[in-house]
Amino acid sequence: METREATLKRSTRETEIELSLRLDGQREIALDLPMAFFPHILTSLAFHAGWDLKIKGRGDLETDAHHLVEDLGIVLGEALLEALGDKKGIQRFGHSFIPMDEALSMVAVDLGGRAFLKLDLPAIGERVGDFEINLIEEFLRSFSYGAKITLHAKIWWGYNPHHVLESLFKALGKAIGEAQKITGEVVPSTKGIL
């Protein structure tokens, strides 16, 4: 099987990001990001998707974390799109329900080339440590548009913001891991292209 991987860089006035992704990895994850909590849930995403993921990122955190989180979503999404290649043989669809103590999250994805995000995230506070919870939607939107995937995510319940967000990112990882699996020999579309 051809190695499904991508290495990307993004440099703007606001951020510098270097990222390498291997879809069929050994769960080798190394994140060098100047913020707390967000690398923790990115690690959960990568681990449960079965990826190798390396990221080095810097941003204008003296303003806030918005630019870095959004640009990480863009670059990770674009890397996923590139690593998937022509998508021949992939399962295409994936979904997962993941509990974490009192929290329960559901994610369903379609790797079919249509960018869309539907997120149902209840009010669980403003922060986890120093991390602003509203940045989760920014990350998921930029990720789904960069990867050209349809992503539906719902938090069914939960009140501890750490548990809620970790269950969400674990569910995202499991759903993508399922969808990216090679299960056949054709492009999974009646159009013949994704």
Buried (B, 14 or more C-beta within 10 A) or exposed (E): EEEBBBEBEBEEEBBBBBBBBBBBBEEEBEBEBEBEBBBBBBBBBBBBBBBBBBBBBBBBBEEEBBBBBBBBBBBBBBBBBBBBBEBBBBBBBBBBBBBBEEBBBBBBBBBBBEBEBEBEBEEBEEEBEEBBBEBBBBBBBBBBBBBBBBBBBBBBEBEBBBBBBBBBBBBBBBBBBBBBBBEEEEBBEEEEEB
